[in-house]
Each structure stands twice: as C-alpha cells, then as structure tokens.
C-alpha cells in the first residue's frame, strides 16, 4: 500500500508543479496579450509565492491536527476551481490575484505529502521516497513541457490552465476512494514512535536558531532559487537567448526534466545505501548533499559562459538534478529535530525555501530589464547569481552542519541528533 500512496503523491506532485510552471511556458503569449515588461513579468512570477510560504506552514500544521488525507483533498479541490478561473483573467491585476490564490492553495502540499510519507516509510528508506516525490515536481515542471506548450500553441494559454484543472479534479476523485491513513501498516509505525509531547514554542525557537537548522534552510533556499528560475525564466531564456523555437524549447525542457530526475534519484538511492552501510547521517546525507550543491553551482555557472544549446541542456540537467538532493535531505533533517511535529517542521523547510520564489523572479526581471537591449547579458547575470548561491550555501552546509550536535536549552539539552531509532 505504501508504494500505491507514493505513486499517487508522485503524480499529484506532477500536477502541482505543472500548475506552477505552465505560466512560464505561456510567458510570451501572456506578455504579448497584456503588453507586460520583464519587470512586470517578474512580479507575476513572484506573486505566486506571496502567500505560498505562510499557507504552507499553517496548512501543514493543520494537517497534524485533522489528518493529511483531508488537507490534501481540500487542496486538490482548490486547484480545480482556480485553474478553471483562468477564463476570468483579463489583465495584470487579475493575473496576479490568480497566481496569489493558486500559491496559497498549493503551499501546504509538499510538506503535507512529506509528512504523509513519513508515516509509511522507515527513516532508512525515506530519502528514496522523498526523492521520488520530488521527482514528480521535476516531471511536472519540465518534462510536461512539450504537452503544455502544444496545448498553449494550439488552443491558447487559458485552455492550457483549464486542462490542469481537469487533472486536479480527476486526482481528487481518486483520492476520495483511497483508504484512510489509519491502517495497520501505519499503526505499526505509530506503535514504535514516542508519545506526542506538548508543543513548546521555546524549544521550537531554540531549534530554529541552531546552526543545523539555519544552514539547512539556506541550502534548500539556494536550490529552490534555481527551481524557480528554471520554471519561470528558462523558457524565455531558451527562446530569446539560445534562439530555440517554442517546440524545440519544450522538448529541451523534457530532456532536462527526465535527465535531472535520473540524476536526483540516483544520488538519493546511493545516499540511502550509504546510510544503511555506515549508519552515519553526516556522511551519507550532509556531505553528499553539500557536494551536490557545490557541483550544481559549478554546472549552472558554466551555462552563463558556454551558451551552446547542447552544453546548456547538459548543464541544466546536472544543475537541477544535483540541487534536488538537498530538497530530499532538508525535510529529514528538520523533522528529526521535532519528530512529534513532522508536518510543521517539513513545512518550515518548504515554506522558507519558497521565499526564494518571491525574490528570484522579481530580481531576475530587474536584472534582465536593466541590461536593456542586451537581454543575454541580463540573463547571464541572473544565472551567475543563482550559481553563487548554490556554491556558497552548499559549501557552508557541507562544512558546518553536524547532525550529532546537541542544542543547549535553559532546561538541559535538546538533541539535534538525526539518528534513526
């Protein structure tokens, strides 16, 4: 049953990220229809994340109380309604409102899904499970590109948005007929978990200020900066700078999506095997994720120097695939800090890193527009910035995050250990 749950959540994540990314594939059509500048388009991209993080924290915390199944069902219903609402968009204000509401409706999904999976998969196999879930995001963001581009080119961007609403409705119907989470397999896992303690904000704040927590959040932030850039700006970069046709761009995005999924799952699978062999979280998780982020930054930075279509495709495959390693590791780190609040802690990871979604689109738009007629130079600046974030925070995560470190509180110590009991 756990593989059935994972399969469903994988495809739900495909829809989730397709919802986020379709606006990037429709960029030229929407900008032309509403006569938008690059800075205004950056504002559109940023607006999706204005309520995303806040909704993620409250939605995931709510799922700890009412159950992950109910919250995921409510989200699927919300996606359906909002995507059909694309037919009401007639200008920039309505477009921004639509993106804000969609962001609020999708914010809690990833942390809630991760919390749901943590009930079905033991700690030593969660790396692979979460990587497969995250792979759904890569498929939805990039590998769905040819289909989405074809729909947009032939039927218009509003039909493209509505088609994703139909998928959300279908998934909602399937989800309603899936078993409840309170099953024998889950009860067995719950039986070996400690009784939930009363939540203490003082301990939460101590955890939040710890080096392990802060650097984990910043590492995930840098990875999601790249994810946001790829979703919103890569289509324009490939068509306007690398000079690909829309369909060529779509197939290139497919290659990047599939290739990055293979890279990410291969690394996470190796991480799980290494953990089983060594039982050392720092070696198998932290070191591996830190090195992957550093390499991701180097691959991405090379794309600003070598603007050959083949190399850009290869660089993006490895940059995205390597960066996704931290997105599988970071929630595991944070959930172990406060295991009784898995939903809240996983939402902390996803919600904080999604602040990159607020900053990255706007700053990229400003950089591209500031370059004037030299659009390629503006895009190169934005790529260099994203690469620098990956390299710096990946290196810091690699060197300074220590899972065995214990956090001192006023009443003793709060273990920051990530051992699997």
C-alpha positions as CSV (number, residue, x, y, z in Angstrom):
1,X,0.0,0.0,0.0
2,X,2.8,2.4,0.8
3,X,4.0,2.2,-2.9
4,X,0.5,3.0,-4.0
5,X,0.4,6.0,-1.8
6,X,3.8,7.2,-3.0
7,X,2.7,6.7,-6.7
8,X,-0.4,8.8,-6.2
9,X,1.5,11.6,-4.4
10,X,4.2,11.5,-7.2
11,X,1.6,12.2,-9.8
12,X,-0.2,14.7,-7.6
13,X,3.2,16.5,-7.4
14,X,3.5,16.4,-11.2
15,X,0.2,18.4,-11.4
16,X,1.3,20.7,-8.5
17,X,4.5,21.7,-10.3
18,X,2.8,21.8,-13.7
19,X,0.4,24.4,-12.2
20,X,3.5,26.4,-11.1
21,X,5.3,26.1,-14.3
22,X,2.7,26.5,-17.0
23,X,2.8,30.2,-16.7
24,X,6.5,30.1,-17.8
25,X,5.6,28.2,-20.9
26,X,2.8,30.7,-21.6
27,X,5.1,33.7,-20.9
28,X,5.4,35.0,-24.5
29,X,1.7,34.7,-25.1
30,X,0.6,36.3,-21.9
31,X,3.2,39.1,-22.0
32,X,2.2,39.9,-25.6
33,X,-1.6,39.9,-24.8
34,X,-1.3,42.1,-21.7
35,X,1.8,44.1,-23.0
36,X,3.9,43.3,-20.0
37,X,7.5,44.3,-19.4
38,X,10.2,41.9,-18.0
39,X,9.9,43.6,-14.6
40,X,6.1,43.2,-14.6
41,X,6.5,39.5,-15.6
42,X,8.9,39.1,-12.6
43,X,6.1,40.5,-10.4
44,X,3.7,37.9,-11.8
45,X,6.2,35.1,-11.0
46,X,6.8,36.5,-7.5
47,X,3.1,36.8,-6.7
48,X,2.7,33.0,-6.6
49,X,4.8,32.9,-3.5
50,X,3.4,35.8,-1.6
51,X,1.1,33.6,0.5
52,X,2.7,30.3,-0.5
53,X,5.1,30.0,2.5
54,X,2.5,31.2,5.1
55,X,-0.1,28.9,3.7
56,X,2.5,26.1,3.7
57,X,3.2,26.5,7.5
58,X,-0.4,26.8,8.6
59,X,-1.7,24.2,6.2
60,X,0.9,21.6,7.2
61,X,0.4,22.4,10.9
62,X,-3.4,22.0,10.3
63,X,-2.7,18.6,8.8
64,X,-1.0,17.5,12.0
65,X,-4.4,18.0,13.7
66,X,-7.1,17.0,11.2
67,X,-5.0,14.5,9.1
68,X,-3.0,14.7,5.9
69,X,-5.7,13.0,3.8
70,X,-8.3,15.7,4.4
71,X,-5.9,18.5,3.8
72,X,-4.6,17.0,0.5
73,X,-8.3,16.6,-0.6
74,X,-9.1,20.2,0.1
75,X,-6.0,21.3,-1.9
76,X,-7.0,19.2,-4.9
77,X,-10.4,20.8,-4.9
78,X,-8.9,24.3,-4.6
79,X,-6.5,23.7,-7.6
80,X,-9.5,22.6,-9.7
81,X,-11.5,25.7,-9.0
82,X,-8.6,28.1,-9.5
83,X,-7.4,26.6,-12.8
84,X,-10.8,27.0,-14.3
85,X,-10.8,30.5,-13.1
86,X,-8.1,31.3,-15.7
87,X,-11.0,32.2,-18.1
88,X,-11.8,35.3,-15.8
89,X,-8.3,36.7,-16.3
90,X,-8.4,39.9,-18.4
91,X,-5.4,41.9,-17.3
92,X,-2.4,42.1,-15.0
93,X,-4.3,42.6,-11.7
94,X,-6.5,39.5,-12.3
95,X,-3.4,37.5,-13.3
96,X,-1.6,38.5,-10.1
97,X,-4.7,37.7,-8.0
98,X,-5.0,34.3,-9.7
99,X,-1.3,33.5,-9.0
100,X,-1.5,34.6,-5.4
101,X,-4.6,32.4,-4.7
102,X,-3.1,29.4,-6.5
103,X,0.1,29.8,-4.5
104,X,-1.9,29.8,-1.3
105,X,-3.7,26.7,-2.4
106,X,-0.6,24.8,-3.3
107,X,1.7,25.9,-0.5
108,X,0.9,23.1,2.0
109,X,1.1,20.3,-0.5
110,X,4.8,19.4,-0.4
111,X,5.2,19.4,3.5
112,X,1.8,17.6,3.9
113,X,2.8,15.0,1.4
114,X,6.2,14.5,3.0
115,X,4.5,14.2,6.4
116,X,2.1,11.6,5.0
117,X,5.0,9.6,3.5
118,X,6.9,9.7,6.8
119,X,4.1,7.5,8.2
120,X,4.6,4.8,5.6
121,X,8.4,4.7,5.1
122,X,11.0,4.0,7.7
123,X,13.8,6.6,8.2
124,X,16.4,4.5,6.3
125,X,14.2,4.5,3.1
126,X,12.7,8.0,3.3
127,X,15.5,9.5,1.3
128,X,14.4,7.5,-1.8
129,X,10.7,8.0,-1.1
130,X,11.0,11.8,-0.8
131,X,13.3,11.9,-3.8
132,X,10.7,10.1,-5.9
133,X,8.1,12.6,-4.6
134,X,10.3,15.5,-5.5
135,X,10.9,13.8,-8.9
136,X,7.2,14.4,-9.6
137,X,8.0,18.1,-9.2
138,X,10.7,17.9,-11.8
139,X,8.5,16.0,-14.2
140,X,5.7,18.5,-13.7
141,X,7.9,21.5,-14.1
142,X,9.9,20.4,-17.1
143,X,9.0,17.0,-18.6
144,X,5.4,18.1,-19.1
145,X,6.7,21.0,-21.3
146,X,6.0,19.5,-24.8
147,X,2.4,18.7,-23.9
148,X,1.7,22.1,-22.2
149,X,3.4,24.0,-25.0
150,X,1.5,22.1,-27.6
151,X,-1.8,22.9,-25.9
152,X,-0.9,26.5,-25.5
153,X,0.2,26.9,-29.1
154,X,-2.9,25.2,-30.5
155,X,-5.7,26.2,-28.1
156,X,-4.4,29.2,-26.1
157,X,-3.0,29.6,-22.6
158,X,-6.4,29.7,-20.8
159,X,-7.2,26.2,-22.2
160,X,-3.8,25.1,-21.0
161,X,-4.6,26.2,-17.5
162,X,-8.0,24.6,-17.5
163,X,-6.6,21.3,-18.7
164,X,-4.6,21.1,-15.4
165,X,-7.9,21.9,-13.6
166,X,-9.4,18.8,-15.2
167,X,-6.4,16.7,-13.9
168,X,-6.8,18.1,-10.4
169,X,-10.5,17.1,-10.4
170,X,-9.6,13.6,-11.6
171,X,-7.0,13.2,-8.9
172,X,-9.5,14.4,-6.2
173,X,-11.9,11.7,-7.3
174,X,-9.2,9.1,-7.0
175,X,-8.0,10.4,-3.6
176,X,-11.5,10.2,-2.2
177,X,-11.6,6.4,-2.8
178,X,-8.2,5.7,-1.4
179,X,-8.0,4.1,2.0
180,X,-7.7,6.2,5.1
181,X,-4.2,6.7,6.5
182,X,-5.1,5.0,9.8
183,X,-4.3,1.5,8.6
184,X,-2.4,-1.5,10.1
185,X,0.9,-0.6,8.4
186,X,0.7,2.9,9.8
187,X,-0.4,1.8,13.3
188,X,2.7,-0.5,13.4
189,X,4.9,2.5,12.7
190,X,3.0,4.6,15.3
191,X,3.4,1.9,17.9
192,X,7.2,2.3,17.9
193,X,7.1,6.1,18.0
194,X,7.2,8.0,21.3
195,X,4.0,9.5,22.7
196,X,3.5,13.1,21.4
197,X,4.7,15.7,23.9
198,X,3.1,19.1,24.4
199,X,4.3,21.5,21.9
200,X,6.7,24.1,23.3
201,X,7.4,27.3,21.4
202,X,10.6,27.9,23.5
203,X,12.1,24.6,22.2
204,X,11.0,25.4,18.7
205,X,12.7,28.8,18.7
206,X,15.9,27.1,20.0
207,X,15.8,24.7,17.2
208,X,15.1,27.5,14.7
209,X,18.2,29.4,15.8
210,X,20.5,26.4,15.6
211,X,23.3,26.3,13.0
212,X,22.0,23.0,11.7
213,X,18.5,24.4,11.1
214,X,19.6,27.8,9.7
215,X,22.2,26.3,7.2
216,X,19.8,23.6,6.2
217,X,17.2,26.2,5.4
218,X,19.6,28.4,3.4
219,X,20.9,25.4,1.4
220,X,17.3,24.5,0.5
221,X,16.7,28.2,-0.3
222,X,19.5,28.2,-2.8
223,X,18.2,25.0,-4.5
224,X,14.7,26.4,-4.8
225,X,16.1,29.7,-6.2
226,X,17.3,27.6,-9.2
227,X,14.0,25.7,-9.3
228,X,12.0,29.0,-9.6
229,X,14.4,30.4,-12.2
230,X,14.0,27.3,-14.3
231,X,10.2,27.3,-14.0
232,X,9.6,30.9,-14.8
233,X,12.6,32.2,-16.8
234,X,14.2,29.2,-18.5
235,X,11.6,29.1,-21.3
236,X,12.2,32.7,-22.2
237,X,16.0,32.2,-21.9
238,X,16.0,29.2,-24.3
239,X,13.8,31.0,-26.9
240,X,15.2,34.6,-26.6
241,X,18.9,33.9,-25.8
242,X,19.6,30.4,-27.1
243,X,17.2,31.1,-30.0
244,X,15.1,27.9,-29.8
245,X,11.6,27.6,-31.3
246,X,8.8,27.1,-28.8
247,X,8.5,23.4,-29.5
248,X,12.3,22.9,-29.5
249,X,12.3,24.6,-26.1
250,X,9.6,22.3,-25.0
251,X,11.5,19.2,-26.0
252,X,14.7,20.6,-24.4
253,X,12.7,21.1,-21.1
254,X,11.6,17.5,-21.4
255,X,15.2,16.3,-21.7
256,X,16.2,18.5,-18.8
257,X,13.3,17.2,-16.7
258,X,13.9,13.5,-17.4
259,X,17.7,13.8,-17.1
260,X,17.5,15.7,-13.8
261,X,15.1,13.1,-12.3
262,X,17.6,10.3,-13.2
263,X,20.4,12.2,-11.5
264,X,18.4,13.1,-8.4
265,X,17.1,9.6,-7.8
266,X,20.5,8.0,-8.4
267,X,22.1,10.2,-5.8
268,X,19.4,9.7,-3.3
269,X,19.4,6.0,-3.8
270,X,23.1,5.9,-3.2
271,X,22.6,8.1,-0.1
272,X,20.2,5.5,1.3
273,X,22.6,2.7,0.6
274,X,25.4,4.6,2.2
275,X,23.3,5.3,5.2
276,X,22.4,1.7,5.7
277,X,26.0,0.7,5.4
278,X,27.5,3.4,7.7
279,X,24.6,4.5,9.9
280,X,26.2,7.9,9.7
281,X,23.8,10.6,8.7
282,X,26.5,13.3,8.2
283,X,28.5,11.2,5.7
284,X,25.5,9.7,3.8
285,X,23.3,12.8,3.8
286,X,25.0,16.0,4.7
287,X,28.3,15.5,2.9
288,X,26.6,14.1,-0.1
289,X,24.1,16.9,-0.4
290,X,26.7,19.6,0.3
291,X,29.0,18.3,-2.5
292,X,26.0,18.0,-4.8
293,X,25.0,21.7,-4.3
294,X,28.6,22.9,-4.9
295,X,28.7,20.9,-8.2
296,X,25.3,22.2,-9.1
297,X,26.5,25.7,-8.8
298,X,29.5,25.0,-11.0
299,X,27.4,23.4,-13.7
300,X,24.9,26.2,-13.7
301,X,27.6,28.9,-13.8
302,X,29.1,27.3,-16.8
303,X,25.9,27.9,-18.7
304,X,26.5,31.6,-18.4
305,X,29.8,31.2,-20.1
306,X,29.2,28.5,-22.7
307,X,25.9,29.3,-24.4
308,X,25.9,26.4,-26.8
309,X,22.5,24.7,-26.9
310,X,23.9,21.2,-26.2
311,X,26.0,22.3,-23.3
312,X,23.3,24.5,-21.8
313,X,21.0,21.4,-21.8
314,X,23.6,19.3,-20.2
315,X,24.5,21.9,-17.6
316,X,20.8,22.4,-16.7
317,X,20.3,18.6,-16.3
318,X,23.1,18.3,-13.8
319,X,22.5,21.6,-12.1
320,X,18.8,20.8,-11.4
321,X,19.4,17.1,-10.6
322,X,22.2,17.7,-8.2
323,X,20.4,20.6,-6.5
324,X,17.3,18.4,-5.8
325,X,19.4,16.3,-3.4
326,X,19.1,18.9,-0.7
327,X,15.3,19.0,-1.2
328,X,15.1,15.3,-0.1
329,X,17.6,15.7,2.7
330,X,16.5,19.0,4.3
331,X,13.0,17.9,5.5
332,X,14.6,14.8,7.0
333,X,17.0,16.9,9.0
334,X,14.2,19.2,10.2
335,X,11.6,16.6,11.0
336,X,14.1,14.8,13.3
337,X,14.6,18.0,15.3
338,X,11.0,17.8,16.5
339,X,9.6,14.4,15.4
340,X,6.2,15.0,17.0
341,X,5.6,17.9,14.7
342,X,6.7,16.4,11.4
343,X,4.2,18.4,9.4
344,X,5.2,21.7,11.0
345,X,9.0,21.0,10.6
346,X,8.7,19.8,7.0
347,X,6.6,22.9,6.2
348,X,9.4,25.0,7.7
349,X,11.8,23.7,5.1
350,X,9.5,24.0,2.1
351,X,8.0,27.3,3.3
352,X,11.3,29.1,4.0
353,X,12.9,27.9,0.7
354,X,9.9,29.1,-1.1
355,X,10.7,32.7,-0.1
356,X,13.2,32.3,-3.0
357,X,10.2,32.2,-5.2
358,X,9.3,35.7,-4.0
359,X,12.7,37.2,-4.6
360,X,14.1,35.3,-7.5
361,X,11.5,36.2,-10.2
362,X,11.5,39.9,-9.3
363,X,15.3,40.2,-9.1
364,X,15.7,38.3,-12.3
365,X,13.2,40.6,-14.1
366,X,15.1,43.6,-12.8
367,X,18.5,42.2,-13.9
368,X,17.2,41.3,-17.4
369,X,15.5,44.6,-17.9
370,X,18.5,46.6,-16.6
371,X,20.6,45.1,-19.4
372,X,18.5,47.0,-21.9
373,X,18.7,45.6,-25.4
374,X,21.4,43.1,-24.3
375,X,18.9,40.5,-22.9
376,X,21.6,37.8,-23.0
377,X,23.8,39.8,-20.6
378,X,20.9,40.3,-18.2
379,X,20.1,36.5,-18.2
380,X,23.8,35.8,-17.6
381,X,23.8,38.0,-14.5
382,X,20.8,36.1,-13.1
383,X,22.4,32.7,-13.8
384,X,25.7,33.8,-12.1
385,X,23.7,34.9,-9.1
386,X,21.8,31.6,-8.8
387,X,25.1,29.7,-9.2
388,X,26.8,31.7,-6.5
389,X,24.0,30.9,-4.0
390,X,24.2,27.2,-4.7
391,X,28.0,27.2,-4.3
392,X,28.2,29.3,-1.2
393,X,25.4,27.7,0.8
394,X,26.3,24.2,-0.4
395,X,29.8,24.7,0.9
396,X,28.5,26.0,4.2
397,X,26.1,23.1,4.6
398,X,28.8,20.6,3.8
399,X,31.3,22.0,6.3
400,X,29.2,23.3,9.2
401,X,26.0,21.1,9.5
402,X,26.7,18.5,12.2
403,X,23.7,16.1,12.9
404,X,25.3,14.8,16.1
405,X,25.5,18.3,17.7
406,X,23.3,18.8,20.7
407,X,21.4,22.1,21.2
408,X,21.6,23.6,24.7
409,X,18.4,24.9,26.2
410,X,17.6,26.5,29.6
411,X,16.5,23.2,30.9
412,X,19.2,20.9,29.6
413,X,19.9,19.8,26.1
414,X,17.6,19.4,23.1
415,X,19.1,16.7,20.9
416,X,19.8,17.7,17.3
417,X,20.7,14.1,16.6
418,X,19.4,12.6,13.4
419,X,19.9,9.0,14.4
420,X,17.2,6.6,13.4
421,X,15.7,4.8,16.3
